[in-house]
Amino acid sequence: MTKFSTDEKIQAVMRYKKGSESMKSIAKSIGLHHSVFLNWIRQYEHHGEKAFIKGYTSYPAQIKLDILHYMNEFGTSVRETATIFNIPSHSTLLSWIKSLELQGGDALQPKKKGRSSMKKGTKSQKDQTLVEGSVEALQAEVERLRMENAYLKKLNALVQNKGKSPNKTKLK
């Protein structure tokens, strides 16, 4: 899919506004689906040329809730609401609705981007939560010791097999 510059979007909308060409013919000539072009037209009607100047936008949770409340109160569609609030894609609203329904209002909080920082300490979180002497701690220790035994048995078997190997080199 081709990215269009702000000027290209404005020129296409202006061609439509002149009235000499149909929406579908303009969309086809620039290699775009007509529904996307219709979204451009609506955004231009609501916000003018500012609609096409995009930057990264982070929406606070309260704004997200207000937008969804507006959509429910006035009965606007997802596409109309995205156009009114100058949200680049209606799928953003769909994801907000889905996360709100599944996880509640806390799901709309902005999430930290990027890789998480390294944890300090060598013990795993599971080991830290176990209280010494508890049943779970004892079971975890038994499991760790079983793994250690199995490892040592395999290591011993490998050492013995290496000693029986015919390609054994002599040590001087």
N, C-alpha and C positions, 0 to 999 in steps of 0.2 A: 504494500500500500504506500502510495506517495504522500509525503508530507507537503502541505501547502503553506506558503508564506502568508503573512497577514495581507500583503498587497494582492496576492492572487485570489484570496478569499473575497476581499472587498470588490475586486474587479468582476468576479463571477456573480456576486450579489447585485452589483450595479447593472450588469447585463440583463438580469432577471427583472430588475425594477423598471428598466426602460420599456419592457413589455413586448419587445420584438421576438423574443425566443421563449420557448416553454422551459419549465423547470427541468423536465426530464432530458431535453435536448442539451441544455447547458451542462447538466451533470454528466451526461454521456460524453460530451466533447472534452471534458477535463478528466475523465476517467474516474468518476465518483458515483456512488450509489445515490439515487435521488432522495432517499430518506435522510442521508447525511447532509446533502445540500439544503434540504428543507430546514434542518436544524440550524444551519448557518444563517438562513434567511430570518428565521425567528429570533435568533440571537442578535442579529443586526437590528431588527425592528425594536427590540427591547433595550439594547445597550449601545447601539451605534458602532463605531469603529473600535471602541474599547473592548468589545466582546471578543475580538480576535487577538488581542494582545494578551498572551498568556505567560504566566510564570508559575513557579511552584507555589501552590496554595495549601496551607495546612488549616484545617477547619477544627476549631475547638468543639468539644462535646456539646456545649450549650447551643452553639450555632447549628450543629447537626440536628439536635432535638427540635429547635425552632423551625428549621426547614421542613422536617418531617411532620411537625404539628401543622404547619401552614398547608402542606399537601393534603393532610387528612381533613382539616377544617374547611378548606375551600373546594375540595374534591378535584384538584388538578391532577393530571396524569404525571407519571414520572418524568416524561420528556418535557412537558410544559414547566414543571417545577425546576428542572435543571436549566431550562432556558431563562426563566424568570430570575433565578439566583446566579446566573452566569457560571454554572458548573459545567466544565467541558464535556462530560459524558454522563448520560443518564444511568449508566451501569454503576457509577459511584453511589448514586442514591439507592439503587437496588441492593448493593452490598451493605449499606447502612441499615436498610430495612431488615435484611436477613440477619445481620449480627444483633440488631436490637431485639428481634423476635426470639433468637436462639439463646443469647447470653445476657440480655438486659441492657440497661443504660451504661453500665461500666464498659461494655464492649465498644462504645463510641469514643472512648478516651483515645487521644492520639498515641500511637505506639512509637517507641524509640527505634530509630532506624540504625542499621549497621550491625556489626558483629558485637556480641556482648563481651565485656571485659573478662579477663581470666580471674578465676576464683583463687583466693589466697588459702594456703594450707594444703596438706597432702591427703588428709582423710576425705573419703567420699561423704556425701551428704547422708547417705544411708547409715554409715557407721556413726556419725555424729548424733543421730537421733536416737540410737539405741542406748538404753541405760545399762551400765555394767551390772551383770548378775541377773538381768531379766531373761525370760524364756527366749525372746527373740534374739537377744545378744548371744546367748549360749548356742542357739541353733545356727546363727551366722558363723560363730567361731568353729563349730563342728563342721560346717560346710567348707569353710576355708581350710581346715586341717585335712579334710578328705581330698580336696583339690591338690594340696601340697603333697600328700602321700602318693596320689596318682602320678603327679609330675615326677617325683623322685623315683618311682618304680619304672617309669618309661625311660628316664635318664639312665638308670642302672642297666636296663635291658640294652640300650644303645651302646653303652660302654662295653658290656660283655660281648655283644655282636661284633664290635670293632676289634676286640682282642682275638676273635676267632677268624677274622678276615684273612684270606690268603695273600692279599696285597699289602700285608703289614710291613711297614718300614722299620728297620732296626735302629734303635737309638744308640748313639755312641757315647 
